Each structure stands twice: as C-alpha cells, then as structure tokens.
Amino acid sequence: MKKPPTLLTVPLLTAALPAVALLCVSCAPAADTAPAKSAGSTIAASAPVSLSAGSGPQAPGGTAPAATGITWDQVSKDKAVETARNAMADFARPAVEEKQWADDLARWLTPQATADYSAVDPANIPASRVTGAATLSVDDANGYGVTAAVPTNAGTYTVQLLRTGKDAPWKVNRLTPPTS
C-alpha cells in the first residue's frame, strides 16, 4: 500500500513545479525575429508570361502568338461542325440519368467545361433534340476557336469550340442557350 504524502514532501513538489516549467520554456524554439520582407523587394517569376491567342498579351510589352500552321480548311470546318452537333445531341437529353449524361457529354468538352457542366441537372435542359445542321461563325484570323449555331427544338444554342493546334480535336468550351 502506498503511503500518503507527508507534509515534508508536499512543499518540495510545489517548489519543483516552477523549475520544471522554466526548464520546458527554455527548451522551446525561439520565435523568428528576422525582419519581414519589404513591399519593395522584387520577386522572380516562376513561369514565363502567358499570352492570349488572338486577343493580345496578358502582360504589358508581350505579343500574342501567331496562328502559325492553324488555317481554316474544309476539314477543320467539317470537324468543328461535327463536334458541335454531337456535343449538342449529347447535351439535349433531359430524360437521361445525370451520371450517364455527364459521362457522355464529357468526351466533347474541354477540361474546364467538364468541371462546369458536371453539376448540371439534365432535367433542367429545355432542349431534347437537335433539329438541323450546325453553322459556323469563323474568324479567319483565329484558327484556335470558333462558334457554332446549333438549332434545337428549344431554339438555337451557341456552341463555343476550341482547339490547341491544327491536328488537335475540337472541344466544346461553352453551350449557351437561346435568348428569349
């Protein structure tokens, strides 16, 4: 059986506690007392400046990349029309289950559009079928992007398509419903 503390041991324990606390504080790491960097210091860029194709530089003094090798030939136009129509056909299916709808549509979309449309409930889409051929609005100076008008039973949708190079596939970046 353990003996209860005597009057002699209690004061020793009480006196030892501040010493233990002081010892622990002295072992703790010191705070960083170095001066903070001034607002005027320069910071090196971690990546080169990026430019917007066809719409000018994103940074002062830059130039937009030339559309070298990106031309509008009939094959490019046909592929853009086909992609716009196929994407709209997969989009205009309000009766399809959400996961299946999103999976089918994703094959036509840019990564950003895939993220944007992943939260769409297809039941809220007024169009249920494509009713005619897509027509393009081509900017001859921009071989990277095009818009297509795709007629549906709910009106004509505008489909924005992008590509990263002449032989890259067209991807849909935005499907805009008709304005009423």
N, C-alpha and C positions, 0 to 999 in steps of 0.2 A: 504494500500500500504506500502511496506517495504521501509525503509529509506536506502539509500546507506551508506556504512561505512564512517565514518569521519576520518580525519587524525589522530585523537587520538586513534581510535580502531585498525587501521592497524598495528602500531608498537607493540601493545600488542599481536596481533595474531602472528606476526613474531617472537616475543620473546618467545611465548609459544611453538612453534613447536619444537625447540631443547629439551626442557624439556620433552615433550611428547615422543619424540624419545628415550631419555635417560631412561625414565621410562619403555618403552617397552623392551629395550635391557636388563635391569636389571631383568626383569621377565622371560626372556628366559632361558631354561635349560642349565646348564653348559656342556661343552664337556667332554667326558670320558677321563680323564687324567691318567688312570691306565696303567701301563706298559704292552706292548704286551707280550704274552706267548713266551718263548724262544723256539728255534727249538729243543732243547734237552729235552723238557718236554715229559713225557710219556702220551699216550692216551690209555684208556681202550677199548678193543674190544667190539663192540655192539652185536656181534653174534659169535657163535663158528666157528672155521675154517672148511671150507668145503673141501671135498676130491673128486677127480675124480675117478669114479669107473673103475677099470681095468687099469688105466694109471698112477697111483701113486698119491702122495699127491700134493696138490696145495700150501702147506706151508711146509717149512723145518721141519723135525722132525715128520711129521704126517705119518699115514699109510692109505692105501686105504681100503675101506670097503670090507669085504669078500662077495662073491656072495652066501651067505647062503640061502638055500631054492630055489635058482634060478638054475634050471637044464634044460638041453636040452632033453626034451622028445618029442615023436612024436606029441603030441597035440600042444606043443609050436611051433614046426616047421610048422605044418599044419596051425595054426593060423597066423603065420608070412607070409607064402606063400599067404594065402587068402587075408590078408590085403595089401600086396604089389601089388597083381594083381588087387584088387578092386580099390586101390588108383590110379594105373596107368590107369585103364579103365576110371575113372572119370577125370584124368588129360588129357588124349589123346582125347580131344573133341574140336578141334579148331573152330567148327561151332557154339558152344553153346554161348549164351549171357554171358557176363562177370560176372554179379552178380550171375546168376544161376550156372555157372561153379565154382566160388569161394565158394558158399554155399555148393554145392555137394562135393567138394574136402575137405573142412574144416573138415568134420566128420572123416577123416582118418589121419589128421595132428596133430603134436604137436602144442602147442600154438605159439612157435617161428616160425615154418613153416607156420602156418596160417597167421601170420603177414608178413612173407617174400613173400608168394605167392599171397597175396591179391592185389598186384599191377601188376600181370602178365596179359597180354592180351592173352587170349587163341588162338586168331587168329594167333599168332606168334609161336605156338607149331607145329613142323613138323609132329609129330605122330598123327594118327587119330584112331588107334585101336591097341589092344593087339593081338599078333599073336601066342602066345604059353604060356606054363606054366612058372611060376617064379621058379628060382632055388636059393637056399640059399648058402651063404658062411658063415658057422658057426664057431665061435671061442668058443670052449668048455669051456674056462676059463671065458668067458663073457656072462652071461645069460641075460644081460640088453640090448644088442644091436646086430644087425645082418644086413647084406646087402643082397639084393636080386637082381638078374639079371632078368629083365622082357623084353622079346622080343616084339617089336612093328614093324609096317610097316616102321618106320623110323630108325630102328636099336635097339640095346639093351640098355635100360635105367638101371642105377644102382639106387636102392631104399634103402636108409638107414632107418632102423626101430629101434625104442627104446621102452622100457617099464620100468615101475618103480618098478615092482615086479612080482613074478611068475604068479599071477592071474590077473595082470593089462593088459589092452588091448595093443596090439602093435599099435604104432603111427608112421607115416612117418615123418621123420625129414628133408629129402632131396631127391629130384628126380634129378638125374644127367643124362643129355642127352648123347647119344653115342658120342665117339670121332671119328672124321673122319680122 
